[in-house]
Amino acid sequence: MTTSSAVYDERLSVPLRWWVQGVMFVATVWLAMVVAMPGSWAWSLTAAILALLALAFVAYGSARIVIADGRLQAGRARIDAAYLGRAEPLDPEATRRTAGVDADARAYLLLRPYLKRAVRIEIVDPADPTPYWLVSTRHPDGLAAALTELTSRR
């Protein structure tokens, strides 16, 4: 849903350290296999494992947060601005509490373990049982400001 009218667009891609650790893991697996089986098998299996790892990281990191055309999209979920209330940027401790002990089981969560900050977005639709969305982001202040601007235009 990326258009020229996008106000905010963020992809929640996995961090570089995950890629480095993944490659190191695959290298360790290759080393264990190359001593136990023919080299061509070890290389083939290692290539397949590396491809699966890359596919998993790209798929997991493909979630996006987009504000465009009067709507918020967070991952696969979409909602019109008319149903959005206050957007509150959260620090790491508040994010941990809101996703943990203070969580509401009805909330929509788009969380990534490598992102420690989030935005809590109130849902004001009386027909929607979801009280809020909790969305991980690298830029909580920017996302909250874009959401505030979006809701003030309605």
HUJO-V877142 format. One record per pair of residues at least 24 apart in sequence whose ideal C-beta (glycine too) atoms are under 8 Angstrom apart, sorted by the first residue. I is the first residue (numbers start at 0). J is the second residue. Records with the same first field share a line. If there is no record, write none. Layout:
I=J + J
This chain:
0=65 + 67 + 68 + 70 + 72 + 77
1=65 + 67
2=67 + 68
4=67 + 68
5=65 + 66 + 67
6=66 + 67 + 145 + 148 + 149
7=64 + 65 + 66 + 141 + 142 + 145 + 146
8=63 + 64 + 65 + 66 + 67
9=63 + 64 + 65 + 136 + 137 + 138 + 142
10=60 + 61 + 62 + 63
11=60 + 62 + 63 + 64 + 109 + 111 + 114 + 135 + 136 + 137
12=60 + 61
13=56 + 59 + 60 + 111 + 113
14=113
17=56 + 113
18=56
21=52 + 56
22=49
24=52
25=49 + 52
59=111
62=109 + 111
64=109 + 134 + 136 + 142
66=142 + 145 + 146 + 149
69=149 + 152 + 153
71=120 + 132 + 146 + 149
73=107 + 109 + 132 + 134
74=109
76=107 + 109 + 132
78=122 + 132
80=149 + 150 + 152 + 153
81=153
82=122 + 123 + 124 + 127
83=120 + 121 + 122 + 123 + 146 + 149 + 150
84=120 + 121 + 122 + 123 + 150
85=120 + 121
86=118 + 119 + 120 + 121 + 142 + 143 + 146 + 147 + 150
87=118 + 119 + 120 + 121 + 143
88=116 + 118 + 139 + 140 + 142 + 143
89=116 + 117 + 118 + 119 + 139
90=116
91=115 + 116
94=133 + 135
97=133
98=133
102=133
103=130 + 131
105=129 + 130
106=130 + 131 + 132 + 133
107=131 + 132 + 133
108=132 + 133 + 134
109=133 + 134 + 135
110=134 + 135
111=135
118=142 + 143 + 146
120=146
